[in-house]
Amino acid sequence: MTGKTNAAEGLQTLQLQHWIRAVKGGGKPTTKDPETGEVRELPLPLARSDGGGLTFTLSTAGTASWILRYRSAGRAKELTIGNFPDISLSDARKIAREKRAHVDKAGDPAIDKRRAKALAVKDWTMRELIDDYRDKIMVGLGVSTQKGYGRNLIRIESRLGAYMVTQVSSLDIVEMIEYIGAPWVESRTLLTTARMLFRHAAGRKLVASNPCIGIDLTALLGKRPATKRRLMLSRDELLLLMRADMNQENALAVRLLLATAVRTCELRTAKWSHFDFKRDIWTIPESKTGPGIQIPLTEPVKGWLYELKQRAGNSAFVLPMRGDYKNASSTGDRPINPNTIGAAIEFWLTEFKPEVRRFTPHDLRSTAKSQMRALGVERDITEMCLNHKLPGIEGIYDVHNYFEERKQALMTWSDFLVAVERESLALSAAKTAD
């Protein structure tokens, strides 16, 4: 390694190395006066000019760096070039010449460096953007929105996670939607999730525009399919349902869903502590699906609940996990799976092929509403039985819970179901006798 420099009065490599060794050895850097030969110590931290603004600096810990000092727009500026000996003396001089030439053209290398560093920091991957969105935005959303966005963020990450945020285009979003191939409504949720994600990116100045804007789902997937209308089971279909060949717990659950018009999740998660059999009231706590409500208990409903109580054993739940699934569980007492009742209905429809239109547990609510209307119950009372808010201005100012009216409506409806059940059992007995 050459210890001399091309600059007659500039710094020398051996000199710099000597200063660094002295400081790291616990001493002080020194210099010798060329005229008198006197050796004198230099103060720390040290700054020595090589000329043209290039300066060598040495800290008290022995860290050596190159700094370029210059003026831009009348102001003194500094640019850190790098550490010595990673950047040699000759390389530092070369870089300094290039930066000074840039300054002569009205440029500012310090600003250029800060801008490049900022761009590098902000050039995130999609995976980093998704993590940031989860931490800062998604935690403040509603539970159902978190679920919808959450599953679609997983889809976006699996398809675009390695992309840089600035590289994602509208074509990438379209390709992702087509590749995933979700149903129309779920694809809309996917597009909405991506749009909100890039809205967050725009807010952080990671992108100049949102690549999801302008994407038309109808152009990609066609017109949205017609919304499935809720089914009302007829009296003849109820006759067959009341003697359906199901597990008894599932058959009782179907009767309770029909007779009380509650949501499946409300029955599934019901606990015995929610029931007051002395006052004939079932209290459903407030949840994300709706406000809390007190359900009047009719005599038939209490009979079906008493039978479930005998089958539930010591469980706190009306419909506890049962059989092998319960034995395999390590989480203790818990309710049945959310899909259990729906699966039982689907199995009955598929295996026994009754003359009943295909329906879901939620259709039992619409059946209750429609059949109560047919029995003469007023529309507003049927809506209240389903825990629906009354429409318009009436729903704002009418705070009456219509408990007695709902009780009478549910008694009328339960009497109808009991009559259907008796007729169904009589038909079944007659058929067996034949």
ZASETOR-976105 format. One record per residue: residue in three letters; x, y, z of N, C-alpha, C in turn. Coordinates in pm, whole numbers, padded with zeros to 5 digits, always signed. Atoms other than C-alpha are relative to their C-alpha. Layout:
<pts>
ALAXYZXYZXYZ...
</pts>
This chain:
<pts>
MET+00085-00119+00000+00000+00000+00000+00089+00124+00000THR-00079-00122+00012+00137+00340-00096-00035+00095+00112GLY+00025-00091-00111+00176+00585+00190+00000+00143-00042LYS-00006-00138+00044+00216+00892-00024-00124+00034-00079THR+00114-00052+00074-00042+01110-00193+00047+00081-00117ASN-00032-00083+00116-00052+01291-00523-00004+00148+00035ALA+00010-00140-00040-00138+01614-00342+00119+00033+00087ALA-00125-00033-00069+00182+01786-00227-00021+00033+00146GLU+00021-00042-00137+00033+01932+00086-00122-00069+00062GLY+00117+00068-00053-00251+01691+00141+00036-00105+00104LEU-00018+00108-00097-00298+01403+00380+00070-00118-00064GLN-00065+00122+00047-00108+01075+00353-00062-00122+00071THR+00062+00120-00054-00240+00722+00404+00071-00051+00124LEU-00074+00047-00117+00040+00619+00644-00023+00089+00120GLN+00026-00094-00108-00022+00932+00846-00135-00028+00066LEU+00134+00029-00052-00392+00849+00880+00001-00129+00082GLN-00007+00128-00072-00315+00490+00982+00071+00017+00134HIS-00073-00025-00124-00065+00615+01242-00090+00067+00104TRP+00091-00068-00092-00329+00846+01395-00102-00097+00059ILE+00102+00094-00047-00586+00566+01417+00061-00097+00101ARG-00066+00094-00093-00337+00324+01582+00029+00068+00133ALA-00032-00072-00123-00236+00588+01834-00123+00016+00088VAL+00123-00021-00078-00594+00663+01940-00051-00132+00055LYS+00049+00129-00047-00694+00296+01961+00092-00060+00105GLY-00094+00047-00102-00380+00234+02170-00005+00082+00126GLY+00014-00082-00120-00488+00494+02421+00078+00129-00004GLY-00079-00122+00010-00262+00772+02295-00072+00110-00075LYS+00053-00112+00074-00307+01091+02099+00067+00005-00137PRO-00064-00017+00131-00249+01159+01727+00100+00115+00008THR-00104-00105-00003+00064+01368+01662+00036+00042-00141THR-00050-00050+00127+00211+01577+01383+00135+00066+00023LYS-00134-00056-00011+00563+01700+01313+00011+00123-00087ASP-00018-00125+00074+00640+02057+01215+00113-00017-00099PRO-00105+00025+00099+00832+02032+00884+00118+00096+00009GLU-00109-00099-00007+01039+02343+00963+00083-00018+00127THR-00073+00008-00127+01127+02299+01331+00023-00144+00045GLY-00014+00138-00042+01088+01923+01360-00070-00030+00131GLU+00069+00018-00128+00876+01974+01672-00121-00093-00018VAL+00114+00093+00000+00625+01692+01743-00103+00050+00102ARG+00104-00047-00092+00297+01808+01890-00126-00087-00012GLU+00123+00079-00002-00022+01633+01994-00115+00078-00063LEU+00118-00060+00062-00346+01695+01805-00122-00028+00088PRO+00117+00019-00086-00678+01743+01987-00099-00101-00061LEU+00108+00091+00042-00961+01487+01973-00134+00058+00043PRO+00000+00062+00133-01198+01465+01807+00078+00084-00100LEU-00090-00063+00096-00975+01541+01512-00070+00026-00133ALA+00049-00030+00134-01064+01711+01182+00114+00064-00077ARG-00113-00049+00081-00791+01757+00915-00041+00008-00145SER+00041-00023+00138-00848+01902+00570+00103-00058-00097ASP-00084+00049+00109-00714+01737+00255-00001+00098-00116GLY+00013-00099+00106-00808+02039+00047-00129-00019-00078GLY+00121+00006+00081-01110+02122-00163-00124-00039+00078GLY+00115+00033-00083-01346+02066+00130+00000-00141+00054LEU-00005+00138-00051-01252+01699+00184+00071+00000+00134THR-00052-00004-00137-01196+01648+00556+00002-00139+00060PHE-00013+00125-00073-01068+01351+00755-00036+00027+00145THR+00037-00017-00142-01230+01312+01099+00033-00127+00076LEU-00035+00113-00086-01124+01089+01387-00061+00023+00138SER+00067-00014-00130-01332+01030+01700+00090-00050+00111THR-00078+00045-00116-01204+00962+02050+00001-00152+00012ALA+00004+00147-00003-01304+00596+01997+00083-00061-00113GLY-00083+00050+00109-01083+00569+01690-00074-00024-00130THR+00077+00015+00124-01357+00583+01422+00036+00114-00095ALA-00045-00098+00099-01232+00757+01108-00100+00011-00113SER+00099-00023+00105-01459+00914+00847+00045+00110-00094TRP-00022-00105+00100-01456+01129+00535-00124+00089-00007ILE+00109-00097+00012-01666+01447+00519+00036+00101-00108LEU-00020-00105+00101-01706+01685+00227-00074+00124+00047ARG+00059-00126-00040-01764+02045+00329-00010+00091-00122TYR+00023-00084+00118-01912+02283+00070-00106+00103+00035ARG+00104-00101-00017-02149+02576+00028-00102-00016-00112SER+00109+00009+00097-02487+02560-00143-00104+00104+00036ALA+00096-00110-00022-02724+02856-00183+00045+00089+00115GLY-00055-00089-00100-02491+03057+00040+00010-00059+00139ARG-00004+00062-00133-02510+02807+00325+00106-00110+00006ALA-00100+00105-00020-02239+02582+00467-00070-00135+00018LYS+00060+00134-00006-02321+02213+00418+00109-00105+00022GLU-00090+00114-00017-02161+01877+00503-00064-00125-00057LEU+00045+00128+00052-02186+01540+00332+00095-00108+00048THR-00084+00112-00044-02058+01221+00495+00020-00095-00116ILE-00032+00087+00113-01879+01018+00229+00010-00145+00044GLY-00015+00136-00048-01796+00713+00438+00115-00012+00095ASN-00105+00024-00098-01549+00555+00678+00132-00035-00068PHE-00135+00041+00038-01175+00513+00640+00040-00113+00094PRO-00059+00021+00133-01018+00269+00554-00094-00067-00101ASP+00093+00059+00097-01336+00127+00390+00004+00079-00131ILE-00019-00088+00116-01306+00425+00156+00140+00058+00012SER-00140-00042-00006-00940+00488+00082+00013+00149-00026LEU-00027-00142+00023-00782+00830+00055-00024+00036-00146SER+00016-00030+00144-00771+00814-00325-00147-00006-00042ASP+00144+00010+00034-01135+00699-00349-00078+00118+00057ALA+00067-00115-00060-01243+00974-00111+00021+00126-00083ARG-00029-00117+00085-01071+01235-00330-00081-00005-00130LYS+00076+00015+00123-01241+01094-00639-00148+00033+00022ILE+00141-00028-00031-01587+01102-00476-00019+00148+00027ALA+00011-00143-00033-01522+01454-00346+00000+00084-00128ARG-00003-00075+00127-01434+01576-00699-00136-00009-00071GLU+00131+00019+00067-01759+01427-00837-00109+00081+00070LYS+00102-00074-00074-01968+01584-00560+00018+00151-00018ARG-00024-00143+00020-01799+01925-00605-00046+00043-00139ALA+00047-00032+00136-01875+01910-00977-00153+00012-00001HIS+00146-00007-00010-02239+01845-00888-00043+00131+00066VAL+00031-00127-00067-02237+02146-00655+00017+00116-00097ASP-00023-00106+00099-02093+02362-00935-00115+00014-00098LYS+00115-00004+00090-02401+02271-01140-00129+00032+00077ALA+00113-00042-00084-02629+02408-00862-00069-00119+00066GLY+00056+00114-00070-02684+02063-00712+00035+00004+00147ASP-00029+00009-00143-02679+01964-00345+00009-00148+00036PRO-00015+00144-00026-02535+01617-00274-00057-00045+00133ALA+00057+00038-00129-02650+01621+00090-00150-00023-00010ILE+00144+00016+00021-03010+01673-00014-00028-00124-00083ASP+00017+00119+00084-02974+01407-00283+00014-00128+00083LYS-00022+00119-00083-02844+01160-00025-00118-00023+00093ARG+00115+00015-00090-03128+01231+00219-00123-00048-00076ARG+00115+00040+00080-03384+01194-00060+00010-00148-00037ALA-00020+00140+00037-03234+00863-00174-00022-00092+00120LYS+00018+00080-00121-03228+00736+00185-00148-00011+00036ALA+00143+00002-00032-03591+00835+00239-00076-00092-00094LEU+00065+00087+00097-03695+00660-00080+00029-00146+00029ALA-00036+00139-00032-03507+00346+00023-00078-00051+00120VAL+00075+00039-00119-03675+00343+00363-00146-00026-00033LYS+00142+00010+00030-04020+00390+00211-00033-00100-00110ASP+00027+00097+00106-03980+00134-00067-00025-00136+00065TRP+00034+00121-00073-04155-00136+00136-00044-00111-00094THR+00066+00111+00067-04259-00480+00030-00147+00002+00039MET+00142+00009-00032-04630-00559+00025-00018-00067+00137ARG+00010+00068-00128-04571-00788+00322+00020+00099+00116GLU-00023-00101-00103-04432-00495+00525-00119+00095+00011LEU+00117-00088+00000-04725-00276+00421-00118-00066+00071ILE+00110+00073-00063-04975-00543+00528+00019-00008+00151ASP-00028+00003-00144-04807-00580+00868-00029+00135+00064ASP+00023-00134-00053-04819-00204+00918-00150+00032+00004TYR+00145-00022+00005-05187-00193+00815-00070-00075+00114ARG+00059+00078-00110-05273-00469+01062+00022+00070+00134ASP-00035-00062-00128-05095-00285+01345-00070+00133+00023LYS+00046-00137-00018-05225+00065+01280-00146+00023-00037ILE+00135-00026+00050-05560+00038+01102-00098-00109+00039MET+00097+00108-00015-05720-00304+01130-00044-00020+00143VAL+00035+00020-00141-05713-00312+01509-00116+00089+00043GLY+00107-00092-00035-05960-00023+01514-00131-00028-00072LEU+00121+00032+00075-06215-00187+01283-00090-00093+00080GLY+00094+00089-00064-06525-00381+01383+00041-00146-00015VAL-00039+00141-00002-06500-00753+01454-00027-00066-00135SER+00034+00064+00127-06681-00862+01136+00086+00054-00112THR-00087-00059+00103-06478-00618+00923+00140-00056+00011GLN-00133+00058-00019-06157-00750+01076+00008-00140-00059LYS+00000+00135+00055-06257-01103+00978+00006+00003-00152GLY+00002-00008+00146-06339-01006+00620+00130+00051-00058TYR-00127-00054+00047-06030-00793+00572+00115-00096+00031GLY-00108+00089-00042-05814-01044+00762+00023-00114-00098ARG-00019+00114+00091-05882-01339+00532+00047+00047-00138ASN-00042-00049+00130-05831-01120+00224+00140+00058+00003LEU-00140-00040-00012-05506-00973+00354+00092-00120-00015ILE-00078+00123+00018-05380-01332+00371+00010-00033-00148ARG-00002+00026+00145-05479-01376+00005+00093+00096-00073ILE-00085-00100+00065-05309-01051-00097+00147-00029+00029GLU-00139+00027-00038-04993-01143+00095+00054-00123-00072SER-00046+00122+00066-04976-01491-00059+00028+00025-00148ARG-00017-00025+00144-05002-01345-00411+00099+00113-00029LEU-00081-00119+00031-04820-01010-00386+00100+00033+00110GLY-00081-00033-00116-04625-01030-00059+00142+00041-00030ALA-00140-00030+00030-04279-01021-00219+00016+00123-00089TYR-00009-00118+00086-04364-00728-00451+00036+00123+00082MET-00016-00130-00060-04238-00380-00371-00131+00077-00018VAL+00127-00072+00006-04535-00154-00295-00006+00089-00124THR-00001-00091+00115-04429+00091-00566-00009-00072-00133GLN+00004+00075+00126-04421-00188-00825-00139-00053-00033VAL+00133+00059+00023-04782-00304-00784-00084+00093-00086SER+00081-00077+00094-05001-00189-01071-00144-00051-00001SER+00140+00043+00015-05369-00213-01159-00006-00139-00063LEU-00003+00131+00065-05281-00512-01379+00026-00111+00102ASP-00028+00100-00104-05140-00694-01074-00124-00026+00085ILE+00122+00016-00080-05461-00632-00878-00103-00083-00077VAL+00095+00074+00084-05677-00757-01167+00041-00147-00010GLU-00050+00137+00011-05456-01065-01211-00023-00077+00129MET+00021+00065-00130-05482-01140-00838-00145-00040+00018ILE+00144+00029-00015-05863-01120-00838-00038-00118-00087GLU+00033+00109+00093-05886-01347-01142+00064-00131+00044TYR-00070+00122-00043-05629-01593-01003-00070-00063+00120ILE+00064+00054-00121-05802-01628-00663-00136-00059-00033GLY+00126+00057+00049-06139-01680-00834-00106-00016+00107ALA+00103+00006-00104-06355-01610-00528-00136+00037-00059PRO+00132-00042+00046-06733-01567-00567-00010+00152-00008TRP+00011-00143+00031-06860-01224-00672+00008+00087+00125VAL+00004-00084-00120-06935-01084-00327+00134-00005+00074GLU-00129+00013-00067-06611-01219-00178+00110+00071-00081SER-00095-00073+00083-06417-01078-00476-00013+00150+00023ARG+00020-00142-00031-06571-00740-00399+00068+00035+00132THR-00067-00024-00128-06447-00771-00040+00151-00001-00018LEU-00143+00004+00030-06103-00863-00174+00047+00130-00061LEU-00036-00127+00064-06095-00554-00397-00008+00114+00100THR+00014-00105-00102-06219-00335-00112+00117-00004+00097THR-00114+00014-00091-05947-00473+00117+00127+00055-00064ALA-00118-00051+00072-05679-00401-00146-00006+00152-00013ARG+00015-00145+00014-05820-00051-00199+00033+00070+00131MET-00029-00060-00130-05808+00025+00174+00148-00013+00036LEU-00142+00021-00026-05457-00120+00197+00085+00105-00072PHE-00078-00100+00076-05326+00111-00077-00039+00142+00038ARG+00034-00130-00056-05517+00401+00072+00092+00030+00118HIS-00096-00015-00111-05302+00343+00381+00139+00030-00054ALA-00131-00024+00060-04993+00329+00159+00011+00144-00050ALA-00001-00138+00049-05088+00662-00002+00010+00098+00117GLY-00008-00085-00117-05137+00812+00343+00139+00007+00059ARG-00139+00002-00047-04782+00710+00431+00097+00050-00105LYS-00083-00051+00111-04655+00858+00102+00090-00109-00059LEU-00075+00109+00062-04540+00516-00015-00031-00009-00149VAL+00040+00000+00141-04731+00550-00343-00066+00134-00031ALA+00060-00127+00043-04849+00849-00544-00148-00016-00032SER+00141+00023+00034-05179+00688-00648-00038-00142+00038ASN+00053+00130-00040-05399+00392-00556-00026-00084-00125PRO+00017+00081+00121-05372+00113-00819-00136-00069-00010CYS+00132+00065+00002-05719-00018-00723-00108+00091-00056ILE+00100-00094+00049-05899+00296-00834-00024-00024-00149GLY+00036+00020+00140-06086+00245-01160-00026-00143-00039ILE+00025+00141+00032-06104-00135-01142-00149-00029+00017ASP+00145+00027+00001-06460-00241-01231-00021-00150+00011LEU+00020+00142-00022-06557-00577-01084-00098-00060-00100THR+00096+00049+00099-06849-00607-01326+00071-00033-00132ALA-00075+00026+00123-06605-00584-01618+00083-00127+00011LEU-00082+00120-00021-06398-00865-01464-00084-00126+00013LEU+00076+00120-00036-06664-01104-01336-00142-00001-00051GLY+00137-00008+00045-06984-00990-01499-00090+00061+00107LYS+00096-00059-00091-07297-00863-01330-00012-00083+00128ARG+00013+00070-00127-07342-00947-00964-00121-00094-00004PRO+00113+00094-00002-07558-01261-00923-00112+00051+00090ALA+00116-00041-00079-07907-01206-00786+00014-00052+00142THR-00006+00039-00141-07923-01213-00407-00102-00110+00029LYS+00089+00111-00034-08069-01538-00276-00111+00049+00094ARG+00112-00039-00082-08414-01479-00139-00022-00104+00110ARG+00024+00090-00111-08498-01624+00199-00124-00086-00027LEU+00103+00100+00028-08715-01933+00191-00098-00009+00116MET+00101+00027-00102-09044-01980+00379-00052-00142-00021LEU+00049+00137+00011-09120-02345+00443-00152-00001+00012SER+00146+00012-00003-09481-02439+00375-00042-00093+00114ARG+00051+00089-00105-09704-02629+00617+00032-00145-00032ASP-00032+00137+00040-09652-02950+00419+00148-00030+00024GLU-00143+00020-00023-09276-02902+00438+00031-00008+00150LEU-00018+00006-00144-09298-02838+00812-00044-00135+00056LEU+00044+00133-00041-09490-03166+00849+00114-00101-00015LEU-00112+00092+00023-09192-03350+00700+00118+00033+00090LEU-00112-00041-00084-08937-03146+00897-00020-00045+00145MET+00026+00035-00139-09107-03224+01229+00024-00148+00029ARG-00035+00141-00024-09040-03595+01180+00127-00039-00075ALA-00127+00024+00070-08700-03559+01015+00086-00099+00078ASP-00088+00100-00061-08461-03846+01079+00135+00066+00030MET-00120-00070-00044-08199-03647+01273+00037-00046+00140ASN-00041+00011-00139-07999-03676+01590-00098+00083+00084GLN+00104-00067-00078-08245-03578+01868+00040+00141+00043GLU-00044-00134-00038-08034-03282+01984-00017+00097-00117ASN+00015-00086+00118-08033-03145+01628-00147+00025-00031ALA+00145-00017+00024-08407-03206+01589-00060+00100+00097LEU+00049-00096-00099-08475-03017+01913+00052+00141-00030ALA-00055-00131+00037-08243-02735+01799-00080+00063-00113VAL+00081-00051+00112-08442-02702+01475-00134+00051+00051ARG+00128-00044-00057-08767-02679+01675+00015+00132+00074LEU-00023-00123-00076-08622-02410+01902+00026+00118-00093LEU-00025-00108+00097-08495-02207+01604-00132+00045-00063LEU+00129-00034+00059-08841-02224+01449-00088+00075+00100ALA+00097-00052-00097-09037-02149+01766+00039+00133+00061THR-00046-00124-00063-08821-01863+01898+00044+00105-00101ALA-00044-00090+00108-08706-01711+01564+00133+00068+00032VAL-00130-00058-00032-08360-01646+01712+00100-00038-00109ARG-00108+00034+00093-08038-01650+01512+00067-00129+00047THR-00066+00128-00033-07848-01979+01497+00110+00021+00103CYS-00111-00024-00092-07548-01829+01676-00050+00030+00140GLU+00055-00032-00132-07772-01705+01958-00043-00126+00075LEU+00035+00127-00063-07904-02054+02024+00126-00082+00027ARG-00121+00081-00013-07566-02219+01970+00080+00040+00123THR-00082-00049-00112-07395-02001+02234-00081+00022+00128ALA+00086-00021-00119-07691-01994+02478+00048-00086+00117LYS-00035+00071-00123-07611-02091+02837-00124-00011+00089TRP+00115+00019-00089-07849-02221+03100-00017+00118+00094SER+00010-00117-00088-07769-01915+03309-00079+00114-00064HIS+00077-00104+00069-07946-01706+03044-00151-00019+00014PHE+00142+00034-00005-08280-01874+03119-00056+00018+00141ASP+00073-00014-00126-08525-01777+03393-00133-00073-00019PHE+00119+00082+00023-08781-02059+03394-00116+00038+00094LYS+00108-00046-00087-08975-01903+03681-00078+00113-00065ARG+00065-00113+00068-09047-01591+03476-00022-00027-00148ASP+00015+00039+00141-09040-01775+03142+00066+00102-00094ILE-00076-00097+00081-08770-01547+02995+00137-00057-00035TRP-00136+00030+00047-08462-01619+02788+00066+00133-00035THR-00070-00125+00024-08217-01326+02800+00119-00024-00091ILE-00110+00012+00097-07993-01303+02494+00088+00123+00013PRO-00089-00116-00017-07688-01080+02557+00023+00073-00134GLU-00036-00077+00120-07591-00806+02314+00122-00062-00066SER-00113+00056+00075-07353-00922+02040+00016+00079-00129LYS-00023-00070+00126-07216-00813+01705-00116-00018-00098THR+00112+00024+00092-07526-00958+01534-00123+00079+00037GLY+00117-00077-00036-07770-00742+01727-00001+00034+00147PRO+00011-00037-00142-07876-00584+02055-00054-00115+00082GLY+00055+00102-00088-07969-00791+02356-00153+00004-00001ILE+00146+00008+00001-08330-00905+02388-00045-00108+00097GLN+00061+00103-00085-08555-01101+02624-00106-00073-00082ILE+00091+00083+00078-08738-01389+02454-00102-00064+00093PRO+00101+00070-00081-09072-01502+02605+00006-00150-00028LEU-00006+00145+00014-09066-01877+02668-00143-00057+00004THR+00130+00065+00003-09379-02066+02563+00012-00141+00058GLU-00003+00133-00060-09476-02402+02709+00069-00103-00089PRO-00071+00098+00084-09367-02607+02405+00151+00022+00000VAL-00143-00031+00000-09030-02428+02401+00064-00047+00129LYS-00055+00046-00128-08976-02499+02770+00012-00152+00003GLY-00008+00147+00005-09054-02867+02709+00120-00047-00078TRP-00117+00038+00081-08790-02890+02436+00130+00034+00073LEU-00119-00038-00076-08539-02705+02657+00025-00097+00115TYR-00017+00095-00110-08602-02940+02951+00063-00130-00051GLU-00058+00124+00057-08524-03237+02724+00148+00020-00032LEU-00141-00028+00029-08201-03071+02611+00081+00009+00129LYS-00070-00011-00127-08113-03000+02974+00041-00137+00051GLN-00032+00136-00042-08127-03372+03050+00115-00056-00082ARG-00104+00052+00089-07904-03443+02752+00132+00076+00016ALA-00120-00083-00011-07657-03160+02828+00088-00038+00118GLY-00080+00040-00116-07544-03311+03157+00040+00120+00083ASN-00050-00109-00083-07325-03070+03354+00049+00119-00081SER-00049-00108+00084-07247-02844+03059-00075+00130+00030ALA+00062-00132-00016-07313-02471+03091-00080+00040-00123PHE+00062-00037+00127-07433-02467+02729-00126-00084-00026VAL+00121+00070+00039-07776-02559+02598+00032-00106-00104LEU-00041+00095+00105-07612-02727+02298+00151-00020+00010PRO-00144+00021-00018-07272-02851+02418+00058-00091-00107MET-00071+00094+00085-07012-03024+02207-00019-00139+00058ARG+00035+00133-00051-07091-03392+02230+00076-00110-00072GLY-00057+00119+00064-06969-03741+02147+00149+00003-00006ASP-00144+00014+00016-06622-03811+02018+00069+00134-00010TYR-00061-00131+00015-06561-03445+01936+00030+00061+00137LYS-00022-00053-00134-06602-03349+02301+00115-00071+00067ASN-00107+00078-00063-06374-03632+02415+00136+00037-00054ALA-00128-00033+00064-06107-03522+02169+00044+00142+00032SER-00031-00140-00026-06121-03162+02286+00087+00016+00124SER-00082-00032-00117-05864-03017+02521-00036+00137+00053THR+00036-00136-00041-06045-02685+02564-00116+00001+00097GLY+00105+00005-00100-06311-02803+02809-00138+00021-00058ASP+00139-00018+00038-06680-02720+02799-00014+00108-00107ARG+00023-00099+00105-06786-02545+02479-00122-00040-00082PRO+00121+00031+00078-07086-02521+02244+00033-00078-00125ILE-00017+00073+00124-07140-02717+01927+00065+00089-00107ASN-00062-00071+00112-06961-02621+01608-00104+00087-00070PRO+00096-00087+00068-07121-02328+01418-00071-00066-00118ASN+00058+00064+00118-07189-02561+01123-00082-00125+00031THR+00063+00128-00035-07344-02851+01316-00145-00007-00046ILE+00143+00005+00033-07713-02764+01271-00020+00005-00151GLY+00010-00008+00145-07669-02663+00908+00041-00130-00067ALA-00045+00128+00056-07479-02985+00837-00104-00109+00021ALA+00104+00100-00027-07754-03191+01002-00117+00015-00097ILE+00109-00026+00095-08019-03026+00783+00041-00046-00140GLU-00046+00037+00134-07810-03073+00469+00010-00151-00015PHE-00008+00146+00005-07747-03440+00553-00139-00061-00019TRP+00136+00051+00011-08120-03501+00598-00055+00023-00141LEU+00051-00031+00134-08205-03329+00268+00067-00087-00106THR-00076+00075+00100-07931-03515+00079-00024-00150+00008GLU+00009+00145-00017-07964-03863+00226-00144-00053-00011PHE+00138+00050-00005-08343-03894+00275-00089+00059-00108LYS+00070-00061+00114-08453-03666-00011-00150+00022+00026PRO+00140-00030-00025-08779-03546+00147-00050+00104-00101GLU+00057-00099+00092-09012-03332-00061+00000+00138+00067VAL-00021-00129-00066-08872-03020+00098+00106+00076-00079ARG-00099-00082+00071-08693-02737-00078+00125+00017+00086ARG-00126-00013-00075-08327-02697+00017-00001+00132+00077PHE+00003-00119-00085-08301-02453+00310+00117-00003+00098THR-00107-00016-00097-08055-02326+00567-00061+00033+00137PRO+00054-00037-00131-08090-02264+00943-00059+00141+00003HIS+00050-00137-00001-08138-01893+00873-00138+00009-00064ASP+00133+00000+00061-08440-01976+00656-00109-00033+00101LEU+00099+00028-00104-08610-02097+00973-00054+00130+00061ARG+00046-00132-00049-08626-01732+01086-00102+00062-00095SER+00094-00056+00098-08790-01621+00764-00130-00082-00003THR+00120+00083-00008-09027-01918+00794-00088+00044+00118ALA+00074-00044-00118-09126-01808+01145-00070+00132-00026LYS+00058-00132+00028-09181-01450+01031-00119-00011-00094SER+00106+00010+00101-09388-01543+00726-00121-00078+00051GLN+00110+00080-00052-09594-01809+00902-00077+00077+00109MET+00069-00083-00099-09672-01571+01191-00088+00104-00068ARG+00082-00095+00075-09792-01315+00937-00125-00071-00052ALA+00114+00076+00051-10014-01586+00787-00100-00033+00112LEU+00087+00030-00115-10151-01656+01137-00065+00127+00055GLY+00065-00124-00040-10255-01291+01169+00080+00091+00089VAL-00084-00086-00083-09965-01144+01365+00039+00123-00082GLU-00034-00124+00070-09897-00779+01275+00147+00000-00043ARG-00135+00000+00057-09591-00709+01065+00103+00053+00100ASP-00096-00058-00093-09422-00485+01325+00033-00096+00114ILE-00025+00095-00109-09462-00752+01592+00089-00114-00049THR-00089+00106+00052-09304-01017+01367+00143+00051-00012GLU-00135-00056+00008-09011-00782+01309+00063+00005+00139MET-00053-00005-00136-08972-00735+01684+00033-00139+00052CYS-00030+00137-00041-08987-01112+01736+00137-00044-00053LEU-00129+00032+00059-08682-01135+01506+00110+00093+00049ASN-00096-00096-00054-08509-00858+01707+00048+00097-00108HIS-00029-00101+00101-08523-00625+01407-00047+00136+00049LYS+00039-00135-00035-08537-00250+01454-00113+00044-00092LEU+00110-00049+00082-08860-00088+01337+00052+00104-00097PRO-00051-00092+00101-08809+00113+01016-00042+00144+00026GLY+00038-00140+00003-08812+00490+00979+00000+00068+00135ILE+00004-00083-00118-08895+00747+01241-00052-00075+00120GLU+00055+00080-00109-09088+00492+01445+00109-00076+00072GLY-00109+00075-00060-08771+00290+01498+00090+00087+00087ILE-00085-00091-00077-08597+00599+01638-00063+00033+00135TYR+00065-00050-00120-08856+00708+01892-00075-00106+00081ASP+00076+00102-00070-09040+00386+01983+00096-00092+00075VAL-00093+00080-00079-08838+00232+02268-00071-00113+00074HIS+00077+00108-00062-09115-00007+02380+00048-00135-00054ASN-00054+00128+00047-08990-00370+02365-00108-00100-00040TYR+00111+00084+00047-09338-00518+02296+00008-00142+00054PHE-00018+00133-00056-09270-00808+02531-00132-00079+00000GLU+00128+00071-00007-09637-00899+02588-00053-00034-00138GLU+00045+00026+00137-09720-00863+02219+00082-00112-00064ARG-00087+00106+00054-09423-01079+02126-00034-00134+00065LYS+00037+00124-00069-09522-01335+02389-00126-00062-00061GLN+00123+00050+00060-09871-01363+02242+00025-00054-00140ALA-00031+00045+00137-09731-01391+01888+00073-00134+00002LEU-00077+00125-00007-09484-01665+01988-00085-00115+00053MET+00092+00105-00047-09760-01855+02174-00086-00049-00116THR+00079+00038+00118-09974-01849+01859+00082-00086-00094TRP-00090+00072+00090-09679-01965+01653+00037-00136+00057SER-00034+00128-00063-09579-02239+01903-00117-00097-00006ASP+00118+00086+00009-09937-02372+01912-00013-00058-00140PHE+00004+00046+00139-09925-02395+01533+00103-00112-00021LEU-00106+00100+00017-09594-02586+01545-00035-00130+00072VAL+00039+00120-00074-09725-02826+01810-00107-00077-00076ALA+00105+00066+00079-10031-02896+01595+00061-00070-00121VAL-00069+00061+00115-09806-02961+01295+00079-00122+00046GLU-00079+00113-00051-09581-03186+01506-00090-00119+00030ARG+00093+00109-00032-09879-03391+01631-00052-00065-00128GLU+00048+00054+00127-10016-03427+01279+00109-00081-00068SER-00113+00069+00062-09670-03525+01156+00023-00136+00064LEU-00020+00126-00071-09632-03792+01424-00113-00098-00029ALA+00114+00086+00032-09982-03923+01351+00014-00060-00139LEU-00021+00050+00136-09903-03952+00980+00110-00105-00002SER-00111+00097-00006-09578-04129+01063-00047-00131+00060ALA+00050+00122-00064-09759-04374+01294-00091-00077-00094ALA+00091+00065+00095-10025-04442+01032+00078-00068-00111LYS-00083+00057+00107-09760-04503+00770+00068-00128+00048THR-00066+00119-00056-09579-04748+01003-00099-00115+00014ALA+00101+00102-00018-09905-04933+01074-00037-00066-00132ASP+00030+00057+00133-09972-04975+00703+00111-00094-00044
</pts>
